[in-house]
Amino acid sequence: MSDDAFDTLMTSVDPPLVVVTTEVDGERAGCLVGFHSQSSIDSGHYSVWLSKANHTYRAALRATHLAVHFLTDRDLALAERFGTQCGAETDKFAGLAIDSDEHGSPLLRECPNRLVLERTAVLDDGGDHVCLTTRVLSAHTGGTFTPLRVSDASHLDPGHPAEARAIHP
Ligand SMILES: Cc1cc2nc3c(=O)[nH]c(=O)nc-3n(C[C@H](O)[C@H](O)[C@H](O)COP(=O)(O)O)c2cc1C
């Protein structure tokens, strides 16, 4: 496979960025995610791919619910907060207005475009990210918006490089 061609294709697609949050045993976790997609129409499903290196991945494996917050072109600071720090060392939620949904997932009040999800399956295909499939329980929007995209955040250094996963195949 040509790595250059793959990179060119993915750069051209330029996915929108979201912040995935979750809560388990009273502990909040969340990270910036570019790998995510609707994965069923009726019923509505959504899938996210979390890096095995991330604190959020470890929390999400134990959690039953997740929230996905769609970032707008005005949310670069949130992308930096959730995409460049490790939640095991820093409270990324400190100083933010946070609500909790009925399942405990932290909801970022400044991000009204979001989904509340129930985790249904976990697929580890041997890559450096793991797919969490979910059922959409509810959706909320503040109206149409211009998404923040990977190209807007390309200068950010992820809190963990994907190679930092604990176990290598
Ligand atoms: C542009 C960009 C896109 C990213 N996409 C993903 C992704 O799709 N999945 C993921 O798990 N991490 C992704 N990350 C990395 C995490 O957001 C980052 O390592 C974060 O600091 C992990 O925090 P945590 O250890 O508290 O979970 C991305 C980071 C950046 C800068």
PDBQT file of the ligand as one rigid body, heavy atoms in Angstrom, charges set to zero:
ROOT
HETATM    1  C1  LIG A 201      -6.442  16.237  15.450  1.00  0.00    +0.000 C 
HETATM    2  C2  LIG A 201      -6.502  15.106  16.462  1.00  0.00    +0.000 A 
HETATM    3  C3  LIG A 201      -7.323  14.002  16.220  1.00  0.00    +0.000 A 
HETATM    4  C4  LIG A 201      -7.371  12.942  17.147  1.00  0.00    +0.000 A 
HETATM    5  N1  LIG A 201      -8.187  11.857  16.896  1.00  0.00    +0.000 NA
HETATM    6  C5  LIG A 201      -8.272  10.857  17.823  1.00  0.00    +0.000 A 
HETATM    7  C6  LIG A 201      -9.163   9.752  17.616  1.00  0.00    +0.000 A 
HETATM    8  O1  LIG A 201      -9.848   9.643  16.584  1.00  0.00    +0.000 OA
HETATM    9  N2  LIG A 201      -9.256   8.833  18.608  1.00  0.00    +0.000 N 
HETATM   10  C7  LIG A 201      -8.529   8.916  19.759  1.00  0.00    +0.000 A 
HETATM   11  O2  LIG A 201      -8.670   8.058  20.632  1.00  0.00    +0.000 OA
HETATM   12  N3  LIG A 201      -7.638   9.939  19.978  1.00  0.00    +0.000 NA
HETATM   13  C8  LIG A 201      -7.517  10.912  19.036  1.00  0.00    +0.000 A 
HETATM   14  N4  LIG A 201      -6.660  11.961  19.248  1.00  0.00    +0.000 N 
HETATM   15  C9  LIG A 201      -5.748  11.911  20.406  1.00  0.00    +0.000 C 
HETATM   16  C10 LIG A 201      -6.358  12.227  21.759  1.00  0.00    +0.000 C 
HETATM   17  O3  LIG A 201      -7.370  13.205  21.701  1.00  0.00    +0.000 OA
HETATM   18  C11 LIG A 201      -5.226  12.710  22.704  1.00  0.00    +0.000 C 
HETATM   19  O4  LIG A 201      -4.153  11.774  22.748  1.00  0.00    +0.000 OA
HETATM   20  C12 LIG A 201      -5.724  12.993  24.113  1.00  0.00    +0.000 C 
HETATM   21  O5  LIG A 201      -4.767  13.778  24.782  1.00  0.00    +0.000 OA
HETATM   22  C13 LIG A 201      -6.012  11.740  24.913  1.00  0.00    +0.000 C 
HETATM   23  O6  LIG A 201      -6.475  12.115  26.177  1.00  0.00    +0.000 OA
HETATM   24  P1  LIG A 201      -6.774  11.037  27.331  1.00  0.00    +0.000 P 
HETATM   25  O7  LIG A 201      -5.492  10.292  27.577  1.00  0.00    +0.000 OA
HETATM   26  O8  LIG A 201      -7.214  11.876  28.500  1.00  0.00    +0.000 OA
HETATM   27  O9  LIG A 201      -7.861  10.156  26.816  1.00  0.00    +0.000 OA
HETATM   28  C14 LIG A 201      -6.611  13.011  18.338  1.00  0.00    +0.000 A 
HETATM   29  C15 LIG A 201      -5.800  14.139  18.585  1.00  0.00    +0.000 A 
HETATM   30  C16 LIG A 201      -5.729  15.170  17.665  1.00  0.00    +0.000 A 
HETATM   31  C17 LIG A 201      -4.864  16.357  17.959  1.00  0.00    +0.000 C 
ENDROOT
TORSDOF 0
